[in-house]
Amino acid sequence: MSVFINICKVTLEEGFMYAILALGLYITYSILDFPDLSVDGTMPLGAIVTALLILRGVNPWICLLCSFFAGAFGGVITGALHVKLHIRPLLCGILVYTGLLSINLVLLYLFNQGTSIASFFRMPTIFNTGIGKLIPESIGGFYIRTLIVSFFMAMLCKILLDLYLKTKSGLLLQATGNNEQYVIMLAKDPGVSKIIGLALGNGFAALAGSVIAQSKGSADQQMGVGMVVLGLASVIVGLSVFKKIPKIKATTMVVLGSIVYKAVLSTALALGLPTEYLKLLMAVLFVVALVVSMKKEKHKRRPAA
């Protein structure tokens, strides 16, 4: 029984952490319809920035903001390449991701004594300072602080995103994704909305990297491998599985989708799947979710006889 509870606890912890990443990809993929691959670079960028700042004594909660803005800057570059230089969206993401591969490594080598992994075990993090310190460390022999802080961060990001999407800028962002010509007719620049959306999406990705790094106590470049697949799968699973539930917001579906996706992965590992097959399983699950989603859309658009 305790093993099952531990699996559920870890699944929820990781589900909420990666839900922040999924919310970022919801902005770029679902709202803007922009295939942004730069997330694989901005996610570890947020983790590395956080690790380097914590090692220098910066408050871990401030590190969250620093990581968000670092990721947002990467998103601005992606958007500028597309809007100003008219490069295709897919290529923009690839270019920024490729550049961040070097930037992340340079940051580690310059400010981490030349090592590729920045470790900050037993140093202050959001899980043992500030609000995190006020939460009970364990209940009934189960460590719950990480779960509660992760839940708090995911819900905070979800609520802030919901509030933003109700603003004038947020409505323009949604209109840009739905009908760019309509935004032009309103005498607004859709390029600005695209840059803002990409900045927010990559900011959330970097923020997720910061939270995950603080939970692990380390950060490295390899953290970003496969994050686009994980995030997109969470978005697609959430929007497909929970779509029929009345009065549920899309952002809530995305958070739940992240938990479901991590639950499937955790179950596979618990059943004995070797860890070297984890990325392959992630890819397979993404393909299944994508095919199911496409079939549902096709069935929905089919005219009635």
C-alpha positions in Angstrom: 0.0 0.0 0.0 2.8 2.4 0.9 4.5 1.7 -2.5 1.2 2.7 -4.3 0.9 5.9 -2.2 4.5 6.8 -3.0 3.9 6.2 -6.7 0.8 8.5 -6.6 2.7 11.1 -4.7 5.6 11.2 -7.1 3.2 11.2 -10.1 1.4 14.2 -8.7 4.6 16.1 -7.8 6.1 15.7 -11.3 2.7 16.2 -12.9 2.3 19.6 -11.3 5.8 20.6 -12.1 5.6 19.7 -15.7 2.1 21.2 -15.9 3.9 24.6 -15.8 5.8 23.6 -18.9 2.5 22.3 -20.5 0.8 25.6 -19.8 3.6 27.3 -21.8 3.2 25.0 -24.7 -0.6 25.5 -24.5 0.0 29.2 -25.3 2.3 28.5 -28.3 0.8 25.3 -29.7 -2.9 25.6 -28.9 -3.5 29.3 -28.9 -1.0 30.6 -31.4 -0.7 27.4 -33.5 3.1 28.0 -33.4 5.4 24.9 -33.5 7.9 26.2 -31.0 10.9 23.9 -30.5 12.9 26.4 -28.5 11.3 25.1 -25.4 13.9 22.3 -25.3 16.5 25.0 -24.8 14.6 27.5 -22.6 13.6 24.8 -20.1 17.1 23.9 -19.1 18.1 27.6 -19.4 15.7 28.3 -16.5 17.1 25.4 -14.5 20.7 26.4 -15.1 20.1 30.1 -14.3 18.4 29.1 -11.0 21.2 26.7 -10.0 23.9 29.3 -10.7 22.1 32.0 -8.8 21.3 29.8 -5.8 25.0 28.8 -5.6 25.7 32.5 -5.3 23.3 33.0 -2.4 20.3 34.5 -4.3 16.9 33.9 -2.8 15.3 30.9 -4.5 12.0 32.6 -5.0 13.7 35.5 -6.8 15.4 32.8 -8.9 12.0 31.8 -10.2 11.5 35.3 -11.6 15.0 35.5 -13.1 14.5 32.1 -14.8 11.1 33.2 -16.2 12.6 36.4 -17.7 15.5 34.4 -19.1 13.2 32.0 -20.8 10.9 34.9 -22.0 13.9 36.6 -23.6 14.5 33.3 -25.5 10.9 33.4 -26.6 11.3 37.0 -27.8 14.2 36.0 -30.0 12.1 33.2 -31.5 9.3 35.6 -32.1 11.6 38.3 -33.6 13.1 35.8 -36.0 9.6 34.9 -37.3 8.0 38.4 -37.2 10.9 40.6 -38.2 13.0 38.3 -40.4 10.0 36.2 -41.7 11.6 32.9 -41.0 9.3 29.9 -40.7 8.1 29.1 -37.2 9.7 25.6 -37.1 13.0 26.9 -38.2 12.9 29.8 -35.6 12.5 27.3 -32.8 15.3 25.1 -34.2 17.6 28.1 -34.5 17.0 29.3 -30.9 17.2 25.8 -29.5 20.5 25.3 -31.2 21.9 28.6 -30.0 20.8 27.8 -26.4 22.6 24.5 -26.5 25.9 26.5 -26.6 24.7 29.3 -24.3 23.6 26.9 -21.5 26.9 25.1 -21.7 28.9 28.4 -21.7 27.0 29.5 -18.6 27.9 26.2 -16.8 31.5 26.3 -17.8 32.0 30.0 -17.0 30.1 30.1 -13.7 30.3 26.5 -12.4 34.0 25.8 -12.4 33.9 24.2 -15.8 31.6 21.3 -14.9 28.5 20.4 -16.9 26.2 19.8 -13.9 25.4 22.5 -11.3 24.6 20.9 -8.0 23.2 22.8 -5.0 22.1 20.0 -2.6 21.3 21.2 0.9 21.1 24.8 -0.2 18.0 27.0 0.2 15.2 26.2 -2.3 11.5 27.1 -2.6 10.8 23.8 -0.9 12.6 24.8 2.3 12.3 28.6 2.5 9.6 31.2 2.6 6.1 29.6 2.0 7.7 26.2 1.6 9.1 26.3 5.1 5.6 27.0 6.6 4.3 23.7 5.2 4.5 20.6 7.3 7.4 18.4 6.1 5.5 15.1 6.3 2.2 13.6 7.3 1.8 10.0 8.3 5.4 9.2 7.4 5.0 10.6 3.8 6.9 13.6 2.7 4.3 16.0 1.3 6.1 19.4 1.2 7.3 19.0 -2.4 3.8 18.0 -3.5 2.1 21.0 -1.9 4.6 23.5 -3.2 4.4 22.0 -6.7 0.6 22.2 -6.5 0.8 25.8 -5.4 3.2 26.8 -8.2 1.1 25.0 -10.9 -2.2 26.6 -9.6 -0.5 30.1 -9.4 0.6 29.8 -13.0 -2.7 28.6 -14.2 -4.6 31.4 -12.4 -2.3 34.1 -13.7 -2.6 32.7 -17.2 -6.4 32.7 -17.0 -6.4 36.3 -15.8 -4.1 37.3 -18.6 -6.2 35.7 -21.3 -9.1 37.9 -20.1 -7.2 41.1 -20.7 -7.1 43.1 -23.9 -3.6 41.7 -24.7 -4.7 38.2 -23.9 -7.8 38.5 -26.2 -5.6 39.8 -29.0 -3.3 36.9 -28.5 -6.2 34.4 -28.9 -7.5 36.3 -31.9 -4.1 36.2 -33.5 -4.1 32.4 -33.3 -7.7 32.1 -34.6 -7.7 34.7 -37.3 -4.7 36.9 -38.0 -6.5 38.9 -40.6 -9.1 39.9 -38.1 -6.5 41.4 -35.8 -5.1 43.4 -38.8 -8.6 44.7 -39.5 -8.7 45.9 -35.9 -5.6 48.0 -36.7 -3.4 45.9 -34.4 -0.1 44.2 -35.1 -0.4 40.4 -34.8 3.4 40.2 -34.8 3.4 41.9 -31.4 0.9 39.3 -30.0 3.0 36.5 -31.4 6.2 37.8 -29.7 4.3 38.2 -26.4 2.8 34.7 -26.7 6.2 33.1 -27.4 7.8 35.1 -24.5 5.1 33.8 -22.1 5.3 30.3 -23.4 9.1 30.1 -23.0 8.9 31.9 -19.7 6.7 29.2 -18.4 9.0 26.6 -19.7 12.0 28.2 -18.0 10.0 28.6 -14.8 9.2 24.8 -14.9 12.9 24.2 -15.3 13.6 26.3 -12.3 11.0 24.4 -10.1 12.2 21.0 -11.3 15.9 21.9 -10.7 15.1 23.1 -7.2 13.3 19.8 -6.4 16.2 17.8 -7.8 19.0 20.0 -6.3 20.9 20.1 -9.6 20.6 21.4 -13.2 22.2 20.4 -16.5 21.7 20.8 -20.3 20.2 17.3 -20.7 17.1 18.3 -18.7 15.6 19.8 -21.8 15.7 16.6 -24.0 12.2 15.6 -25.0 10.4 18.4 -23.2 8.5 19.5 -26.3 7.1 16.0 -26.7 6.2 15.8 -23.0 4.6 19.2 -23.0 2.6 18.8 -26.2 1.4 15.3 -25.2 0.1 16.8 -21.9 -1.7 19.5 -23.8 -3.2 17.1 -26.3 -4.2 14.5 -23.7 -5.7 17.1 -21.5 -7.8 18.8 -24.2 -8.9 15.5 -25.6 -9.7 13.5 -22.4 -11.4 16.3 -20.4 -13.0 18.2 -23.2 -16.5 16.9 -22.5 -16.5 17.9 -18.8 -18.8 20.9 -18.5 -17.5 24.3 -17.2 -13.8 23.3 -17.1 -11.2 25.7 -18.4 -8.7 24.7 -21.0 -5.8 25.5 -18.6 -7.3 23.1 -16.1 -7.5 20.4 -18.8 -3.8 21.0 -19.5 -2.8 20.6 -15.9 -4.9 17.4 -15.6 -3.4 16.2 -18.9 0.1 16.6 -17.5 -0.8 14.5 -14.4 -2.4 11.8 -16.6 0.6 11.7 -18.9 3.0 11.4 -15.9 0.8 8.7 -14.4 1.1 6.5 -17.5 4.9 6.9 -17.4 5.1 6.2 -13.7 2.9 3.1 -14.1 5.1 1.8 -16.9 8.2 2.2 -14.8 6.5 0.6 -11.8 5.7 -2.4 -13.9 9.4 -2.9 -14.7 10.0 -0.9 -17.9 13.8 -0.2 -18.1 14.5 3.6 -17.8 16.4 3.6 -21.1 13.1 3.0 -22.8 11.4 6.0 -21.1 11.9 8.5 -24.0 10.7 5.9 -26.5 7.5 5.5 -24.4 7.1 9.2 -24.3 7.2 9.4 -28.1 4.8 6.5 -28.5 2.3 8.0 -26.0 2.5 11.3 -27.9 1.8 9.6 -31.2 -1.2 7.8 -29.7 -2.6 11.1 -28.2 -2.0 12.9 -31.4 -3.8 10.3 -33.5 -6.8 10.1 -31.2 -7.0 13.9 -31.1 -6.9 14.1 -34.9 -9.6 11.4 -35.3 -11.9 13.3 -32.8 -11.4 16.5 -34.8 -12.1 14.7 -38.1 -15.3 13.1 -36.7 -16.4 16.5 -35.3 -16.0 18.2 -38.7 -17.8 15.4 -40.6 -21.2 16.8 -41.8 -24.3 14.9 -40.6 -25.9 12.7 -43.2 
